[in-house]
Amino acid sequence: MDKNRAEGKMKDIKGRVKRQVGEWTDDSELQSEGTMDQAEGKVQNAWGKVKDAARDVADETRRDQDRDSDIRKKDDRAA
């Protein structure tokens, strides 16, 4: 898991807490800060997911290339 996902989730949670406390205390500034923290966390988490997906694709492509290379080597030896 990419560190952006973990950090983003923590910011999201922090924002939820701030927003909720702002609602309970009728503090609109704290509510706004919490909403912004949540949004920032969600974006960072999404970016981490994109990076994880790209890494997975790269790893799978590398494995496929290695497997194809091994098959070609076996075919060359058999010929």
TATA-V985737 format. One record per residue. N is the residue number from 1. RES is the residue in one small letter. SS is DSSP state (a for helix, b for strand, c for the rest). OMEGA is omega as a letter, one per 40 degrees, with the letter a starting at -180 (* if undefined). D_CENTER is the distance of its C-alpha to the mean C-alpha in whole Angstrom. Layout:
n=<N/N>
res=<RES/RES>
ss=<SS/SS>
omega=<OMEGA/OMEGA>
d_center=<D_CENTER/D_CENTER>
This chain:
n=<1/2/3/4/5/6/7/8/9/10/11/12/13/14/15/16/17/18/19/20/21/22/23/24/25/26/27/28/29/30/31/32/33/34/35/36/37/38/39/40/41/42/43/44/45/46/47/48/49/50/51/52/53/54/55/56/57/58/59/60/61/62/63/64/65/66/67/68/69/70/71/72/73/74/75/76/77/78/79>
res=<m/d/k/n/r/a/e/g/k/m/k/d/i/k/g/r/v/k/r/q/v/g/e/w/t/d/d/s/e/l/q/s/e/g/t/m/d/q/a/e/g/k/v/q/n/a/w/g/k/v/k/d/a/a/r/d/v/a/d/e/t/r/r/d/q/d/r/d/s/d/i/r/k/k/d/d/r/a/a>
ss=<c/c/a/a/a/a/a/a/a/a/a/a/a/a/a/a/a/a/a/a/a/a/a/a/a/c/c/a/a/a/a/a/a/a/a/a/a/a/a/a/a/a/a/a/a/a/a/a/a/a/a/a/a/a/a/a/a/a/a/a/a/a/a/a/a/a/a/a/a/a/a/a/a/a/a/a/a/a/c>
omega=<a/a/i/i/a/i/i/i/i/i/i/i/i/i/i/a/i/a/a/i/i/i/a/a/a/i/a/i/i/i/a/i/i/i/i/i/i/a/i/i/i/i/a/i/i/i/i/i/i/i/i/a/i/i/i/i/i/i/i/i/i/i/i/i/i/i/i/i/i/i/i/i/i/i/i/i/a/a/*>
d_center=<7/6/7/6/4/8/9/8/9/12/13/13/15/17/18/19/21/23/23/25/27/28/29/31/33/33/31/30/29/27/25/24/23/21/20/19/17/15/14/13/11/9/9/7/5/5/5/2/3/6/6/6/8/10/11/12/14/16/16/18/20/21/22/24/26/27/28/30/31/33/34/36/37/39/40/42/43/45/46>
